């Protein structure tokens, strides 16, 4: 499924080489949608306000166990159609900022071509039977 391509550093729209809004296709779109699901707070979605991460009620200002946060991110990523597996790795927690990495596995049968601007920054493809996407090292939440 295609989705609007978002630049990984700004998480904003960009244009393709023809000047149109860039689109991303499988498998990148699945990885990007999983990352978007992890950035969505409960109440952000107008038509599904119960979906998302409970940042304001259970994370921010609360200092929950890291395994609880990891479980929330994995559940959010796994709810995205096309995600076969998800892993979260935390790299640091300093100055009240948690950093880490979300990795999602997209089965190769779902892999197609990417239209528009080919995303090549802050993303790595690993694996042979499945394609594992690593969406950069960034601040989570």
Secondary structure as UniProt FT lines:
FT   STRAND          3..4
FT   STRAND          6..7
FT   TURN            8..11
FT   STRAND          12..13
FT   TURN            17..18
FT   STRAND          23..24
FT   TURN            26..27
FT   HELIX           28..39
FT   TURN            42..43
FT   TURN            49..50
FT   HELIX           55..59
FT   TURN            60..62
FT   HELIX           66..78
FT   TURN            81..82
FT   STRAND          85..94
FT   TURN            95..96
FT   STRAND          97..107
FT   HELIX           108..110
FT   STRAND          123..126
FT   STRAND          130..135
FT   STRAND          138..139
//
